[in-house]
Amino acid sequence: MIYEIKCCVPCQCVGSAAARERSPVADHRTPARPRTGWSRLAAASAALNAWGIRAERAARRTNGSTIRRRRAAELAGAPGCWAPRCAVHWHEGGAGQPLLLLNGFAASGLVWPGSWVRDLKQRFRVIRIDNRGTGWSRNAPAPFTIADLADDAAAVLDAIGVEKAVILGFSMGGVIAQELAVRHPDRIARLILVSTIPPAPAHVPTDLRVLMPPPARIPVGSRSQSELLARFYLGTSARAFHPEPEVVDELAAQLHARQTPVISALQQWRASIAWRGPGRLAAITAPTTIVTGAADPIVRARNGDTLARLIPGARCVEFTDVGHLVPWEAPETLSRLLE
């Protein structure tokens, strides 16, 4: 099925009059000061973010606009529309109950197992979002918070006329899904949180070395780099999972279609480490299922137990011999939880 690329959320540049008129955000949306070891990472992220904003302004002066119209053929072979003053884009297909898929860190809405999504479209109206800074949402305002990303998701539902949807959030998408359920409880039919964490300080920290791919002298933006990243991502799965070559090729193609700039990835990371307030999850009223992989090297399974305690009535399901990439490693089992 052809992807349909749509957009919502009018662009408001940082520092614009429209942005200045926005109402003050709640305390929990204000990034808290990171502790100890995180402070250096946050400082580096802030510096790179400021550099990115200056680079964007320079591009405006040079090119007249940072947003260019593109022919459909240029959109990674996915015909659709490109609106020059839109911030957030989404992909939609299928029929049935709305199902919103919120993807992981630094990934566009394209980065899901193709066969799994095709199966879901037989039963659901599947919506996938390019979060700010990824895919076709590169001109979205920045810096941003997890609350901003959750509000973007609600805005997409508004734009397509969906009152309630099943929400499945994977990894960082699970973080966004939790915030969406807190801020917009009336939009959630069911909540499925996959390979994700609760807000700080309740989560079990990740060993940052797991997130660092081995260095390689490969040109940035090349197909070879995309294949390297695909193999790195798949390396976070359980040892029992041996992906077929076509799975690696598909993931590499998805990553290559719209590679996420480093500055955008750092902005997402900054938003993630500033996300706090585990007590707020007590406000979630939607039926909630938490899925963890027993062999997940990134998100420890204990995070699922913590989430189950924080969210009223939630149940936690642990998949044995499964790592971080649950949608790739156990798609059939995950689909059964949606029935």
Buried (B, 14 or more C-beta within 10 A) or exposed (E): EEBEBBBBBEBBBBEEEEEEEEEEEEEBBEBBEBEEEBEEBBEEBBEBBEEBBEEBBEEEEEEEEBBEEEEEEEBBEBEBEBBEEBBBBBBBBBEEBBBBBBBBBBBBBBBBBBEBBEBBBEBBBBBBBBBBBBBBBBBBBBBBBBBBBBBBBBBBBBBBEBEBBBBBBBBBBBBBBBBBBBBBEEBBBBBBBBBBBBBBEBBBEBEEEEEEEEEEEBEEEEEEBBBBBBBBBBBBBBEEBEBEEEBBEBBBBBBBBBBBBEBBBBBBBBBBBBBBBBEBBEEBBBBBBBBBBBBBBBBBBEBBBBBBBBBEEBEBBBBEBBBBBBBBBBBEEBBEBBE
